[in-house]
Amino acid sequence: MRRREPGRGAPLLDQLFLICGLLMLVDLAFFGAGLVVPGIGLSLRRMLFVVILAVAVLRRLVSRIPFMRRELALIMLIFVLVALWTLVLPASYGYSLGTSIGDVSPWLGLVLLAIWPWDAWPLESQWLRFRRFFVRLAVILALIHLGIWASLVADLTSPTLVVAATSLLPTSAGEDSLFMSISLLPSGMYRLYWSSSIFLMGGLYFLVAYRPPRVTRSWLLQVALVCGALFVTYIRSFLAAGLLLVVLPWLFRFQSSRGRTVNPKLTVLLMWTAGVALVCVAIDPSVLEALQLSRDVSDTERVDQASALLGQFAVHPVFGTGFGSYVTQHVRVGEIPFAYELVFHALLMKLGVVGMILLLAILGLALDIAGISTRARENPRRFATWAAFTTGFWFAGATNPIVTNFIGMAIIVLVLVDMRHWGVQSEVAAGSGGFGSLQPDRML
């Protein structure tokens, strides 16, 4: 990869990007729907995202890096997604502009892939540090999960007290929304999660993908903490995603060992689609009961929800009804009526067949920009782990809206950026330019 000389103002822009990126990671890791800036009432993470986009564009202009065709195509398709499915269709069916913008906003994170100044950014000094910081935050988040959970189990505190304390945080969840969900299961164990819990899965990916050559106690402890925190959420799709992360890399490597040539992008898109399609089977109450994972009330609600969403899709199958649309008789949260547990059932209803094809095209371009074909050839083992994680991630997202919210989509963008940087990370690890502490296999 050819490196360009930094232009005037580049170091300042690099530092600004790093600071904004780290601040956003902290907000994503701990504060659920996101902190609100006191006195202004605006979402901190959205403000940071706008600054990051602006800095990336300026950095590109300073380095005089032209846009490639696939990057322009991604920007254009995202523009079409916003213009038709966010502005035109929702308004024509009577849905508010505010809900449609709120619904589409997490997906807009993919535009960062198109404007990222790939061959100009000082990756050695920023990206590896950024990734290590992500893992540190995930471990701290795991400790918070387990600490609160242990205090509840030991009767050192009560769910009411914890919820009351977290309700004082100035987040954008809305007055009627809870920052944290705590419930007592029939088994007598507590279930604890909030929308930032999905951040743990990103930490688990980086720990597994960059595991040390020799397993250390420190690495095992970090993995155990993150897995333990994911377990106490008792989110069944998280557990299924963890199983896919274990099984799929072995299957992928087995296929590769048989000498079969596969198209990495097509393979990943098919794996993602199959993972989402499995949800249609997974939500069947009889299947959940056979696996001893059934929950009578929520399972029935999801079956009814699927029926209602697919019913509205049947009325508008071609273009759907747009982002921000919803089924009136199945509004889950008044503040965000477009949010459903069955995210991809809802997406099919909102986008229709044409919109879903467009979304697949956007994801395909994102994979191209990340250099999926080259990375899969250079590092097939890590690619197998990457493909398994993202498949499990979308599977988890198909039954839980906290995966396709701002936090979940940020993780998708970050793992795509990370894929593009694999080759650079190898060069850094092999060099002697004073970055020994940033070797890819030493996370903390």
Disulfide bonds with the S-S distance in Angstrom:
none
